[in-house]
Amino acid sequence: MKGAVHINDLVEATLLSIDHRPSVAAPTYIIDGAYDYDATEIARWDSQGAGSTFAARYQNHIDVAQQYGLKTHIMPRILAIAPDQRLPGYAPAYSLLSLLEDLKQYGMEGPPEPKL
């Protein structure tokens, strides 16, 4: 609930970093997932009671969160990544909503492996 990076976003970032070869020593980049919420929501997190922000944002997924024991009262953290720590071209596609939808559709096993 606090934050995570989906494996597909991590693969995308890894491939981008291989292609991004600076002329100086290799920089360190911070990779983060996509956010479904903004700083305003974080500032008011659960002002209506424990789990209220999650319930408002993910109202179609409350049952999934309860089924899998997600702690909906835990406030997520948005990383303040400095411009020089961002990997050029990286745009995460997966967020907490992606996780909730995958849990709803596939359960703990997750989506099937892609066929190569």
Jmol script that loads the backbone (N, CA, C; Angstrom):
load data "model"
ATOM      1  N   MET A   1       0.809  -1.200   0.000  1.00  0.00           N
ATOM      2  CA  MET A   1       0.000   0.000   0.000  1.00  0.00           C
ATOM      3  C   MET A   1       0.853   1.264   0.000  1.00  0.00           C
ATOM      4  N   LYS A   2       2.042   1.199   0.551  1.00  0.00           N
ATOM      5  CA  LYS A   2       2.871   2.414   0.619  1.00  0.00           C
ATOM      6  C   LYS A   2       3.459   2.774  -0.733  1.00  0.00           C
ATOM      7  N   GLY A   3       3.639   1.809  -1.590  1.00  0.00           N
ATOM      8  CA  GLY A   3       4.198   2.081  -2.897  1.00  0.00           C
ATOM      9  C   GLY A   3       4.954   0.876  -3.414  1.00  0.00           C
ATOM     10  N   ALA A   4       5.005   0.764  -4.699  1.00  0.00           N
ATOM     11  CA  ALA A   4       5.694  -0.364  -5.323  1.00  0.00           C
ATOM     12  C   ALA A   4       5.911  -0.051  -6.799  1.00  0.00           C
ATOM     13  N   VAL A   5       6.732  -0.846  -7.430  1.00  0.00           N
ATOM     14  CA  VAL A   5       6.957  -0.738  -8.860  1.00  0.00           C
ATOM     15  C   VAL A   5       6.591  -2.083  -9.477  1.00  0.00           C
ATOM     16  N   HIS A   6       5.723  -2.058 -10.461  1.00  0.00           N
ATOM     17  CA  HIS A   6       5.302  -3.273 -11.159  1.00  0.00           C
ATOM     18  C   HIS A   6       6.477  -3.824 -11.960  1.00  0.00           C
ATOM     19  N   ILE A   7       6.556  -5.121 -12.049  1.00  0.00           N
ATOM     20  CA  ILE A   7       7.665  -5.773 -12.757  1.00  0.00           C
ATOM     21  C   ILE A   7       7.765  -5.300 -14.209  1.00  0.00           C
ATOM     22  N   ASN A   8       6.637  -5.062 -14.866  1.00  0.00           N
ATOM     23  CA  ASN A   8       6.681  -4.586 -16.256  1.00  0.00           C
ATOM     24  C   ASN A   8       7.292  -3.190 -16.346  1.00  0.00           C
ATOM     25  N   ASP A   9       6.991  -2.331 -15.360  1.00  0.00           N
ATOM     26  CA  ASP A   9       7.617  -1.009 -15.339  1.00  0.00           C
ATOM     27  C   ASP A   9       9.110  -1.124 -15.070  1.00  0.00           C
ATOM     28  N   LEU A  10       9.495  -2.037 -14.207  1.00  0.00           N
ATOM     29  CA  LEU A  10      10.906  -2.243 -13.908  1.00  0.00           C
ATOM     30  C   LEU A  10      11.662  -2.727 -15.150  1.00  0.00           C
ATOM     31  N   VAL A  11      11.053  -3.632 -15.903  1.00  0.00           N
ATOM     32  CA  VAL A  11      11.672  -4.110 -17.149  1.00  0.00           C
ATOM     33  C   VAL A  11      11.830  -2.950 -18.128  1.00  0.00           C
ATOM     34  N   GLU A  12      10.780  -2.140 -18.265  1.00  0.00           N
ATOM     35  CA  GLU A  12      10.842  -0.974 -19.157  1.00  0.00           C
ATOM     36  C   GLU A  12      11.975  -0.032 -18.742  1.00  0.00           C
ATOM     37  N   ALA A  13      12.084   0.235 -17.456  1.00  0.00           N
ATOM     38  CA  ALA A  13      13.139   1.119 -16.962  1.00  0.00           C
ATOM     39  C   ALA A  13      14.518   0.519 -17.221  1.00  0.00           C
ATOM     40  N   THR A  14      14.643  -0.777 -17.024  1.00  0.00           N
ATOM     41  CA  THR A  14      15.933  -1.443 -17.255  1.00  0.00           C
ATOM     42  C   THR A  14      16.342  -1.330 -18.722  1.00  0.00           C
ATOM     43  N   LEU A  15      15.400  -1.591 -19.615  1.00  0.00           N
ATOM     44  CA  LEU A  15      15.709  -1.492 -21.051  1.00  0.00           C
ATOM     45  C   LEU A  15      16.063  -0.059 -21.447  1.00  0.00           C
ATOM     46  N   LEU A  16      15.329   0.903 -20.923  1.00  0.00           N
ATOM     47  CA  LEU A  16      15.648   2.307 -21.200  1.00  0.00           C
ATOM     48  C   LEU A  16      17.037   2.672 -20.685  1.00  0.00           C
ATOM     49  N   SER A  17      17.387   2.179 -19.505  1.00  0.00           N
ATOM     50  CA  SER A  17      18.687   2.522 -18.937  1.00  0.00           C
ATOM     51  C   SER A  17      19.832   1.916 -19.738  1.00  0.00           C
ATOM     52  N   ILE A  18      19.607   0.778 -20.345  1.00  0.00           N
ATOM     53  CA  ILE A  18      20.634   0.167 -21.197  1.00  0.00           C
ATOM     54  C   ILE A  18      20.863   1.026 -22.429  1.00  0.00           C
ATOM     55  N   ASP A  19      19.767   1.542 -22.989  1.00  0.00           N
ATOM     56  CA  ASP A  19      19.869   2.377 -24.183  1.00  0.00           C
ATOM     57  C   ASP A  19      20.384   3.784 -23.877  1.00  0.00           C
ATOM     58  N   HIS A  20      20.214   4.226 -22.640  1.00  0.00           N
ATOM     59  CA  HIS A  20      20.642   5.574 -22.248  1.00  0.00           C
ATOM     60  C   HIS A  20      22.066   5.487 -21.726  1.00  0.00           C
ATOM     61  N   ARG A  21      23.009   5.801 -22.595  1.00  0.00           N
ATOM     62  CA  ARG A  21      24.420   5.704 -22.211  1.00  0.00           C
ATOM     63  C   ARG A  21      25.032   7.101 -22.165  1.00  0.00           C
ATOM     64  N   PRO A  22      25.088   7.670 -20.984  1.00  0.00           N
ATOM     65  CA  PRO A  22      25.688   9.004 -20.876  1.00  0.00           C
ATOM     66  C   PRO A  22      27.196   8.947 -21.120  1.00  0.00           C
ATOM     67  N   SER A  23      27.754  10.103 -21.455  1.00  0.00           N
ATOM     68  CA  SER A  23      29.194  10.156 -21.745  1.00  0.00           C
ATOM     69  C   SER A  23      30.036  10.118 -20.473  1.00  0.00           C
ATOM     70  N   VAL A  24      29.418  10.355 -19.337  1.00  0.00           N
ATOM     71  CA  VAL A  24      30.129  10.292 -18.062  1.00  0.00           C
ATOM     72  C   VAL A  24      29.780   8.980 -17.366  1.00  0.00           C
ATOM     73  N   ALA A  25      30.242   8.835 -16.156  1.00  0.00           N
ATOM     74  CA  ALA A  25      29.952   7.613 -15.386  1.00  0.00           C
ATOM     75  C   ALA A  25      28.444   7.386 -15.311  1.00  0.00           C
ATOM     76  N   ALA A  26      28.055   6.140 -15.302  1.00  0.00           N
ATOM     77  CA  ALA A  26      26.634   5.785 -15.281  1.00  0.00           C
ATOM     78  C   ALA A  26      25.943   6.362 -14.050  1.00  0.00           C
ATOM     79  N   PRO A  27      24.879   7.123 -14.255  1.00  0.00           N
ATOM     80  CA  PRO A  27      24.158   7.700 -13.121  1.00  0.00           C
ATOM     81  C   PRO A  27      23.270   6.666 -12.438  1.00  0.00           C
ATOM     82  N   THR A  28      22.828   7.007 -11.240  1.00  0.00           N
ATOM     83  CA  THR A  28      21.865   6.184 -10.527  1.00  0.00           C
ATOM     84  C   THR A  28      20.500   6.831 -10.691  1.00  0.00           C
ATOM     85  N   TYR A  29      19.513   6.044 -11.132  1.00  0.00           N
ATOM     86  CA  TYR A  29      18.171   6.565 -11.317  1.00  0.00           C
ATOM     87  C   TYR A  29      17.234   5.961 -10.276  1.00  0.00           C
ATOM     88  N   ILE A  30      16.263   6.749  -9.859  1.00  0.00           N
ATOM     89  CA  ILE A  30      15.230   6.260  -8.953  1.00  0.00           C
ATOM     90  C   ILE A  30      14.020   5.899  -9.803  1.00  0.00           C
ATOM     91  N   ILE A  31      13.551   4.674  -9.656  1.00  0.00           N
ATOM     92  CA  ILE A  31      12.409   4.182 -10.425  1.00  0.00           C
ATOM     93  C   ILE A  31      11.230   4.040  -9.472  1.00  0.00           C
ATOM     94  N   ASP A  32      10.106   4.591  -9.863  1.00  0.00           N
ATOM     95  CA  ASP A  32       8.912   4.519  -9.031  1.00  0.00           C
ATOM     96  C   ASP A  32       7.735   4.113  -9.903  1.00  0.00           C
ATOM     97  N   GLY A  33       6.672   3.669  -9.265  1.00  0.00           N
ATOM     98  CA  GLY A  33       5.465   3.290  -9.983  1.00  0.00           C
ATOM     99  C   GLY A  33       4.604   4.502 -10.288  1.00  0.00           C
ATOM    100  N   ALA A  34       3.498   4.265 -10.954  1.00  0.00           N
ATOM    101  CA  ALA A  34       2.539   5.327 -11.258  1.00  0.00           C
ATOM    102  C   ALA A  34       1.670   5.580 -10.028  1.00  0.00           C
ATOM    103  N   TYR A  35       1.156   6.786  -9.934  1.00  0.00           N
ATOM    104  CA  TYR A  35       0.303   7.155  -8.812  1.00  0.00           C
ATOM    105  C   TYR A  35      -1.122   7.390  -9.290  1.00  0.00           C
ATOM    106  N   ASP A  36      -2.085   6.934  -8.497  1.00  0.00           N
ATOM    107  CA  ASP A  36      -3.500   7.188  -8.774  1.00  0.00           C
ATOM    108  C   ASP A  36      -3.984   8.396  -7.986  1.00  0.00           C
ATOM    109  N   TYR A  37      -3.161   8.960  -7.144  1.00  0.00           N
ATOM    110  CA  TYR A  37      -3.534  10.031  -6.236  1.00  0.00           C
ATOM    111  C   TYR A  37      -2.491  11.136  -6.361  1.00  0.00           C
ATOM    112  N   ASP A  38      -2.796  12.281  -5.774  1.00  0.00           N
ATOM    113  CA  ASP A  38      -1.867  13.402  -5.862  1.00  0.00           C
ATOM    114  C   ASP A  38      -1.519  13.911  -4.455  1.00  0.00           C
ATOM    115  N   ALA A  39      -0.670  14.923  -4.414  1.00  0.00           N
ATOM    116  CA  ALA A  39      -0.195  15.452  -3.134  1.00  0.00           C
ATOM    117  C   ALA A  39      -1.336  15.994  -2.278  1.00  0.00           C
ATOM    118  N   THR A  40      -2.368  16.537  -2.892  1.00  0.00           N
ATOM    119  CA  THR A  40      -3.523  17.049  -2.144  1.00  0.00           C
ATOM    120  C   THR A  40      -4.223  15.920  -1.405  1.00  0.00           C
ATOM    121  N   GLU A  41      -4.434  14.798  -2.087  1.00  0.00           N
ATOM    122  CA  GLU A  41      -5.053  13.644  -1.428  1.00  0.00           C
ATOM    123  C   GLU A  41      -4.171  13.117  -0.298  1.00  0.00           C
ATOM    124  N   ILE A  42      -2.873  13.109  -0.510  1.00  0.00           N
ATOM    125  CA  ILE A  42      -1.954  12.644   0.530  1.00  0.00           C
ATOM    126  C   ILE A  42      -2.047  13.562   1.753  1.00  0.00           C
ATOM    127  N   ALA A  43      -2.094  14.861   1.525  1.00  0.00           N
ATOM    128  CA  ALA A  43      -2.168  15.813   2.636  1.00  0.00           C
ATOM    129  C   ALA A  43      -3.440  15.624   3.462  1.00  0.00           C
ATOM    130  N   ARG A  44      -4.498  15.168   2.835  1.00  0.00           N
ATOM    131  CA  ARG A  44      -5.769  14.968   3.548  1.00  0.00           C
ATOM    132  C   ARG A  44      -6.058  13.483   3.779  1.00  0.00           C
ATOM    133  N   TRP A  45      -5.053  12.648   3.690  1.00  0.00           N
ATOM    134  CA  TRP A  45      -5.241  11.196   3.764  1.00  0.00           C
ATOM    135  C   TRP A  45      -6.041  10.812   5.006  1.00  0.00           C
ATOM    136  N   ASP A  46      -7.106  10.098   4.771  1.00  0.00           N
ATOM    137  CA  ASP A  46      -7.983   9.555   5.813  1.00  0.00           C
ATOM    138  C   ASP A  46      -8.519  10.607   6.785  1.00  0.00           C
ATOM    139  N   SER A  47      -8.718  11.828   6.320  1.00  0.00           N
ATOM    140  CA  SER A  47      -9.291  12.873   7.180  1.00  0.00           C
ATOM    141  C   SER A  47     -10.734  12.550   7.570  1.00  0.00           C
ATOM    142  N   GLN A  48     -11.359  11.637   6.838  1.00  0.00           N
ATOM    143  CA  GLN A  48     -12.732  11.212   7.149  1.00  0.00           C
ATOM    144  C   GLN A  48     -12.747   9.891   7.922  1.00  0.00           C
ATOM    145  N   GLY A  49     -11.592   9.430   8.355  1.00  0.00           N
ATOM    146  CA  GLY A  49     -11.497   8.185   9.110  1.00  0.00           C
ATOM    147  C   GLY A  49     -10.606   7.175   8.407  1.00  0.00           C
ATOM    148  N   ALA A  50     -10.151   6.188   9.172  1.00  0.00           N
ATOM    149  CA  ALA A  50      -9.229   5.178   8.652  1.00  0.00           C
ATOM    150  C   ALA A  50      -9.819   4.460   7.435  1.00  0.00           C
ATOM    151  N   GLY A  51      -9.071   4.461   6.355  1.00  0.00           N
ATOM    152  CA  GLY A  51      -9.483   3.778   5.136  1.00  0.00           C
ATOM    153  C   GLY A  51     -10.409   4.589   4.244  1.00  0.00           C
ATOM    154  N   SER A  52     -10.755   5.807   4.640  1.00  0.00           N
ATOM    155  CA  SER A  52     -11.727   6.596   3.881  1.00  0.00           C
ATOM    156  C   SER A  52     -11.198   7.067   2.524  1.00  0.00           C
ATOM    157  N   THR A  53      -9.924   7.423   2.451  1.00  0.00           N
ATOM    158  CA  THR A  53      -9.368   7.875   1.177  1.00  0.00           C
ATOM    159  C   THR A  53      -9.299   6.716   0.193  1.00  0.00           C
ATOM    160  N   PHE A  54      -8.866   5.554   0.673  1.00  0.00           N
ATOM    161  CA  PHE A  54      -8.835   4.370  -0.178  1.00  0.00           C
ATOM    162  C   PHE A  54     -10.245   4.069  -0.676  1.00  0.00           C
ATOM    163  N   ALA A  55     -11.203   4.085   0.220  1.00  0.00           N
ATOM    164  CA  ALA A  55     -12.592   3.758  -0.141  1.00  0.00           C
ATOM    165  C   ALA A  55     -13.131   4.727  -1.186  1.00  0.00           C
ATOM    166  N   ALA A  56     -12.785   5.999  -1.074  1.00  0.00           N
ATOM    167  CA  ALA A  56     -13.257   6.985  -2.038  1.00  0.00           C
ATOM    168  C   ALA A  56     -12.577   6.798  -3.399  1.00  0.00           C
ATOM    169  N   ARG A  57     -11.288   6.528  -3.381  1.00  0.00           N
ATOM    170  CA  ARG A  57     -10.518   6.410  -4.621  1.00  0.00           C
ATOM    171  C   ARG A  57     -10.748   5.073  -5.325  1.00  0.00           C
ATOM    172  N   TYR A  58     -10.862   4.005  -4.551  1.00  0.00           N
ATOM    173  CA  TYR A  58     -10.950   2.653  -5.118  1.00  0.00           C
ATOM    174  C   TYR A  58     -12.256   1.968  -4.713  1.00  0.00           C
ATOM    175  N   GLN A  59     -13.365   2.679  -4.821  1.00  0.00           N
ATOM    176  CA  GLN A  59     -14.631   2.154  -4.325  1.00  0.00           C
ATOM    177  C   GLN A  59     -15.037   0.824  -4.944  1.00  0.00           C
ATOM    178  N   ASN A  60     -14.593   0.518  -6.154  1.00  0.00           N
ATOM    179  CA  ASN A  60     -14.932  -0.764  -6.788  1.00  0.00           C
ATOM    180  C   ASN A  60     -13.987  -1.891  -6.390  1.00  0.00           C
ATOM    181  N   HIS A  61     -13.039  -1.593  -5.507  1.00  0.00           N
ATOM    182  CA  HIS A  61     -12.036  -2.595  -5.148  1.00  0.00           C
ATOM    183  C   HIS A  61     -11.909  -2.803  -3.635  1.00  0.00           C
ATOM    184  N   ILE A  62     -12.836  -2.275  -2.870  1.00  0.00           N
ATOM    185  CA  ILE A  62     -12.778  -2.430  -1.415  1.00  0.00           C
ATOM    186  C   ILE A  62     -12.842  -3.902  -1.030  1.00  0.00           C
ATOM    187  N   ASP A  63     -13.697  -4.664  -1.706  1.00  0.00           N
ATOM    188  CA  ASP A  63     -13.828  -6.092  -1.396  1.00  0.00           C
ATOM    189  C   ASP A  63     -12.527  -6.843  -1.643  1.00  0.00           C
ATOM    190  N   VAL A  64     -11.824  -6.508  -2.707  1.00  0.00           N
ATOM    191  CA  VAL A  64     -10.540  -7.159  -3.022  1.00  0.00           C
ATOM    192  C   VAL A  64      -9.509  -6.806  -1.953  1.00  0.00           C
ATOM    193  N   ALA A  65      -9.467  -5.541  -1.573  1.00  0.00           N
ATOM    194  CA  ALA A  65      -8.526  -5.112  -0.530  1.00  0.00           C
ATOM    195  C   ALA A  65      -8.778  -5.862   0.772  1.00  0.00           C
ATOM    196  N   GLN A  66     -10.030  -6.010   1.139  1.00  0.00           N
ATOM    197  CA  GLN A  66     -10.368  -6.736   2.365  1.00  0.00           C
ATOM    198  C   GLN A  66     -10.033  -8.222   2.227  1.00  0.00           C
ATOM    199  N   GLN A  67     -10.358  -8.800   1.082  1.00  0.00           N
ATOM    200  CA  GLN A  67     -10.093 -10.224   0.856  1.00  0.00           C
ATOM    201  C   GLN A  67      -8.614 -10.557   1.004  1.00  0.00           C
ATOM    202  N   TYR A  68      -7.740  -9.660   0.524  1.00  0.00           N
ATOM    203  CA  TYR A  68      -6.308  -9.936   0.557  1.00  0.00           C
ATOM    204  C   TYR A  68      -5.579  -9.226   1.711  1.00  0.00           C
ATOM    205  N   GLY A  69      -6.343  -8.661   2.624  1.00  0.00           N
ATOM    206  CA  GLY A  69      -5.757  -8.079   3.828  1.00  0.00           C
ATOM    207  C   GLY A  69      -4.908  -6.842   3.609  1.00  0.00           C
ATOM    208  N   LEU A  70      -5.203  -6.075   2.564  1.00  0.00           N
ATOM    209  CA  LEU A  70      -4.451  -4.845   2.339  1.00  0.00           C
ATOM    210  C   LEU A  70      -4.822  -3.822   3.410  1.00  0.00           C
ATOM    211  N   LYS A  71      -3.850  -3.134   3.893  1.00  0.00           N
ATOM    212  CA  LYS A  71      -4.058  -2.151   4.959  1.00  0.00           C
ATOM    213  C   LYS A  71      -4.388  -0.804   4.318  1.00  0.00           C
ATOM    214  N   THR A  72      -5.660  -0.583   4.098  1.00  0.00           N
ATOM    215  CA  THR A  72      -6.114   0.585   3.352  1.00  0.00           C
ATOM    216  C   THR A  72      -5.945   1.903   4.102  1.00  0.00           C
ATOM    217  N   HIS A  73      -5.618   1.854   5.363  1.00  0.00           N
ATOM    218  CA  HIS A  73      -5.412   3.071   6.140  1.00  0.00           C
ATOM    219  C   HIS A  73      -3.983   3.600   6.041  1.00  0.00           C
ATOM    220  N   ILE A  74      -3.078   2.799   5.501  1.00  0.00           N
ATOM    221  CA  ILE A  74      -1.685   3.223   5.402  1.00  0.00           C
ATOM    222  C   ILE A  74      -1.546   4.265   4.295  1.00  0.00           C
ATOM    223  N   MET A  75      -0.983   5.388   4.646  1.00  0.00           N
ATOM    224  CA  MET A  75      -0.819   6.472   3.690  1.00  0.00           C
ATOM    225  C   MET A  75       0.324   6.155   2.739  1.00  0.00           C
ATOM    226  N   PRO A  76       0.061   6.198   1.433  1.00  0.00           N
ATOM    227  CA  PRO A  76       1.141   5.986   0.460  1.00  0.00           C
ATOM    228  C   PRO A  76       2.131   7.142   0.511  1.00  0.00           C
ATOM    229  N   ARG A  77       3.244   6.940  -0.113  1.00  0.00           N
ATOM    230  CA  ARG A  77       4.276   7.967  -0.154  1.00  0.00           C
ATOM    231  C   ARG A  77       4.606   8.274  -1.613  1.00  0.00           C
ATOM    232  N   ILE A  78       4.578   9.520  -1.957  1.00  0.00           N
ATOM    233  CA  ILE A  78       4.994   9.934  -3.298  1.00  0.00           C
ATOM    234  C   ILE A  78       6.458  10.330  -3.199  1.00  0.00           C
ATOM    235  N   LEU A  79       7.291   9.683  -3.985  1.00  0.00           N
ATOM    236  CA  LEU A  79       8.710  10.014  -3.962  1.00  0.00           C
ATOM    237  C   LEU A  79       8.954  11.336  -4.681  1.00  0.00           C
ATOM    238  N   ALA A  80       9.680  12.203  -4.046  1.00  0.00           N
ATOM    239  CA  ALA A  80      10.085  13.461  -4.673  1.00  0.00           C
ATOM    240  C   ALA A  80      11.410  13.188  -5.377  1.00  0.00           C
ATOM    241  N   ILE A  81      11.319  12.842  -6.632  1.00  0.00           N
ATOM    242  CA  ILE A  81      12.509  12.467  -7.390  1.00  0.00           C
ATOM    243  C   ILE A  81      13.056  13.701  -8.105  1.00  0.00           C
ATOM    244  N   ALA A  82      14.294  14.021  -7.819  1.00  0.00           N
ATOM    245  CA  ALA A  82      14.938  15.176  -8.452  1.00  0.00           C
ATOM    246  C   ALA A  82      15.057  14.924  -9.959  1.00  0.00           C
ATOM    247  N   PRO A  83      14.986  15.988 -10.751  1.00  0.00           N
ATOM    248  CA  PRO A  83      15.051  15.833 -12.213  1.00  0.00           C
ATOM    249  C   PRO A  83      16.261  15.030 -12.699  1.00  0.00           C
ATOM    250  N   ASP A  84      17.423  15.202 -12.056  1.00  0.00           N
ATOM    251  CA  ASP A  84      18.610  14.465 -12.501  1.00  0.00           C
ATOM    252  C   ASP A  84      18.611  13.009 -12.054  1.00  0.00           C
ATOM    253  N   GLN A  85      17.626  12.610 -11.244  1.00  0.00           N
ATOM    254  CA  GLN A  85      17.513  11.215 -10.816  1.00  0.00           C
ATOM    255  C   GLN A  85      16.428  10.469 -11.587  1.00  0.00           C
ATOM    256  N   ARG A  86      15.807  11.146 -12.545  1.00  0.00           N
ATOM    257  CA  ARG A  86      14.761  10.527 -13.361  1.00  0.00           C
ATOM    258  C   ARG A  86      15.368   9.962 -14.632  1.00  0.00           C
ATOM    259  N   LEU A  87      14.983   8.761 -14.949  1.00  0.00           N
ATOM    260  CA  LEU A  87      15.454   8.130 -16.179  1.00  0.00           C
ATOM    261  C   LEU A  87      14.732   8.753 -17.363  1.00  0.00           C
ATOM    262  N   PRO A  88      15.463   9.337 -18.307  1.00  0.00           N
ATOM    263  CA  PRO A  88      14.821   9.961 -19.465  1.00  0.00           C
ATOM    264  C   PRO A  88      13.944   8.951 -20.219  1.00  0.00           C
ATOM    265  N   GLY A  89      12.710   9.352 -20.484  1.00  0.00           N
ATOM    266  CA  GLY A  89      11.786   8.507 -21.245  1.00  0.00           C
ATOM    267  C   GLY A  89      10.971   7.537 -20.416  1.00  0.00           C
ATOM    268  N   TYR A  90      11.291   7.393 -19.133  1.00  0.00           N
ATOM    269  CA  TYR A  90      10.552   6.436 -18.304  1.00  0.00           C
ATOM    270  C   TYR A  90       9.224   7.030 -17.850  1.00  0.00           C
ATOM    271  N   ALA A  91       8.156   6.307 -18.105  1.00  0.00           N
ATOM    272  CA  ALA A  91       6.813   6.704 -17.666  1.00  0.00           C
ATOM    273  C   ALA A  91       6.107   5.445 -17.170  1.00  0.00           C
ATOM    274  N   PRO A  92       6.004   5.265 -15.862  1.00  0.00           N
ATOM    275  CA  PRO A  92       5.381   4.043 -15.343  1.00  0.00           C
ATOM    276  C   PRO A  92       3.927   3.916 -15.795  1.00  0.00           C
ATOM    277  N   ALA A  93       3.531   2.692 -16.069  1.00  0.00           N
ATOM    278  CA  ALA A  93       2.173   2.429 -16.546  1.00  0.00           C
ATOM    279  C   ALA A  93       1.307   1.767 -15.489  1.00  0.00           C
ATOM    280  N   TYR A  94       1.901   1.213 -14.461  1.00  0.00           N
ATOM    281  CA  TYR A  94       1.160   0.425 -13.476  1.00  0.00           C
ATOM    282  C   TYR A  94       1.121   1.125 -12.125  1.00  0.00           C
ATOM    283  N   SER A  95      -0.033   1.056 -11.477  1.00  0.00           N
ATOM    284  CA  SER A  95      -0.253   1.707 -10.192  1.00  0.00           C
ATOM    285  C   SER A  95      -0.948   0.735  -9.239  1.00  0.00           C
ATOM    286  N   LEU A  96      -1.350   1.243  -8.093  1.00  0.00           N
ATOM    287  CA  LEU A  96      -2.107   0.427  -7.146  1.00  0.00           C
ATOM    288  C   LEU A  96      -3.394  -0.072  -7.788  1.00  0.00           C
ATOM    289  N   LEU A  97      -4.020   0.744  -8.599  1.00  0.00           N
ATOM    290  CA  LEU A  97      -5.232   0.315  -9.291  1.00  0.00           C
ATOM    291  C   LEU A  97      -4.948  -0.907 -10.167  1.00  0.00           C
ATOM    292  N   SER A  98      -3.803  -0.924 -10.830  1.00  0.00           N
ATOM    293  CA  SER A  98      -3.414  -2.080 -11.646  1.00  0.00           C
ATOM    294  C   SER A  98      -3.329  -3.339 -10.790  1.00  0.00           C
ATOM    295  N   LEU A  99      -2.712  -3.211  -9.615  1.00  0.00           N
ATOM    296  CA  LEU A  99      -2.594  -4.338  -8.694  1.00  0.00           C
ATOM    297  C   LEU A  99      -3.972  -4.829  -8.272  1.00  0.00           C
ATOM    298  N   LEU A 100      -4.842  -3.905  -7.899  1.00  0.00           N
ATOM    299  CA  LEU A 100      -6.182  -4.277  -7.449  1.00  0.00           C
ATOM    300  C   LEU A 100      -6.971  -4.970  -8.561  1.00  0.00           C
ATOM    301  N   GLU A 101      -6.851  -4.479  -9.775  1.00  0.00           N
ATOM    302  CA  GLU A 101      -7.541  -5.108 -10.902  1.00  0.00           C
ATOM    303  C   GLU A 101      -6.988  -6.500 -11.187  1.00  0.00           C
ATOM    304  N   ASP A 102      -5.663  -6.652 -11.097  1.00  0.00           N
ATOM    305  CA  ASP A 102      -5.063  -7.985 -11.286  1.00  0.00           C
ATOM    306  C   ASP A 102      -5.504  -8.946 -10.187  1.00  0.00           C
ATOM    307  N   LEU A 103      -5.539  -8.470  -8.946  1.00  0.00           N
ATOM    308  CA  LEU A 103      -6.001  -9.327  -7.850  1.00  0.00           C
ATOM    309  C   LEU A 103      -7.454  -9.753  -8.064  1.00  0.00           C
ATOM    310  N   LYS A 104      -8.266  -8.820  -8.497  1.00  0.00           N
ATOM    311  CA  LYS A 104      -9.681  -9.116  -8.731  1.00  0.00           C
ATOM    312  C   LYS A 104      -9.843 -10.153  -9.833  1.00  0.00           C
ATOM    313  N   GLN A 105      -9.076 -10.013 -10.895  1.00  0.00           N
ATOM    314  CA  GLN A 105      -9.218 -10.908 -12.043  1.00  0.00           C
ATOM    315  C   GLN A 105      -8.482 -12.236 -11.875  1.00  0.00           C
ATOM    316  N   TYR A 106      -7.269 -12.206 -11.303  1.00  0.00           N
ATOM    317  CA  TYR A 106      -6.425 -13.404 -11.298  1.00  0.00           C
ATOM    318  C   TYR A 106      -6.124 -13.969  -9.913  1.00  0.00           C
ATOM    319  N   GLY A 107      -6.421 -13.235  -8.860  1.00  0.00           N
ATOM    320  CA  GLY A 107      -6.079 -13.701  -7.518  1.00  0.00           C
ATOM    321  C   GLY A 107      -4.588 -13.593  -7.275  1.00  0.00           C
ATOM    322  N   MET A 108      -4.120 -14.284  -6.248  1.00  0.00           N
ATOM    323  CA  MET A 108      -2.719 -14.211  -5.853  1.00  0.00           C
ATOM    324  C   MET A 108      -1.768 -14.803  -6.895  1.00  0.00           C
ATOM    325  N   GLU A 109      -2.273 -15.636  -7.778  1.00  0.00           N
ATOM    326  CA  GLU A 109      -1.421 -16.229  -8.811  1.00  0.00           C
ATOM    327  C   GLU A 109      -0.982 -15.191  -9.841  1.00  0.00           C
ATOM    328  N   GLY A 110      -1.742 -14.129  -9.974  1.00  0.00           N
ATOM    329  CA  GLY A 110      -1.411 -13.089 -10.942  1.00  0.00           C
ATOM    330  C   GLY A 110      -1.766 -13.491 -12.362  1.00  0.00           C
ATOM    331  N   PRO A 111      -1.557 -12.585 -13.295  1.00  0.00           N
ATOM    332  CA  PRO A 111      -1.898 -12.878 -14.691  1.00  0.00           C
ATOM    333  C   PRO A 111      -1.019 -13.981 -15.260  1.00  0.00           C
ATOM    334  N   PRO A 112      -1.508 -14.653 -16.288  1.00  0.00           N
ATOM    335  CA  PRO A 112      -0.706 -15.732 -16.892  1.00  0.00           C
ATOM    336  C   PRO A 112       0.555 -15.190 -17.545  1.00  0.00           C
ATOM    337  N   GLU A 113       1.563 -16.035 -17.609  1.00  0.00           N
ATOM    338  CA  GLU A 113       2.820 -15.677 -18.256  1.00  0.00           C
ATOM    339  C   GLU A 113       2.544 -15.402 -19.737  1.00  0.00           C
ATOM    340  N   PRO A 114       3.213 -14.408 -20.300  1.00  0.00           N
ATOM    341  CA  PRO A 114       3.020 -14.157 -21.735  1.00  0.00           C
ATOM    342  C   PRO A 114       3.581 -15.310 -22.557  1.00  0.00           C
ATOM    343  N   LYS A 115       2.919 -15.591 -23.653  1.00  0.00           N
ATOM    344  CA  LYS A 115       3.404 -16.660 -24.547  1.00  0.00           C
ATOM    345  C   LYS A 115       4.422 -16.073 -25.488  1.00  0.00           C
ATOM    346  N   LEU A 116       5.577 -16.706 -25.532  1.00  0.00           N
ATOM    347  CA  LEU A 116       6.654 -16.212 -26.393  1.00  0.00           C
ATOM    348  C   LEU A 116       6.634 -16.884 -27.735  1.00  0.00           C
TER     349      LEU A 116
END
end "model"
wireframe off; spacefill off
backbone 0.3
color backbone group
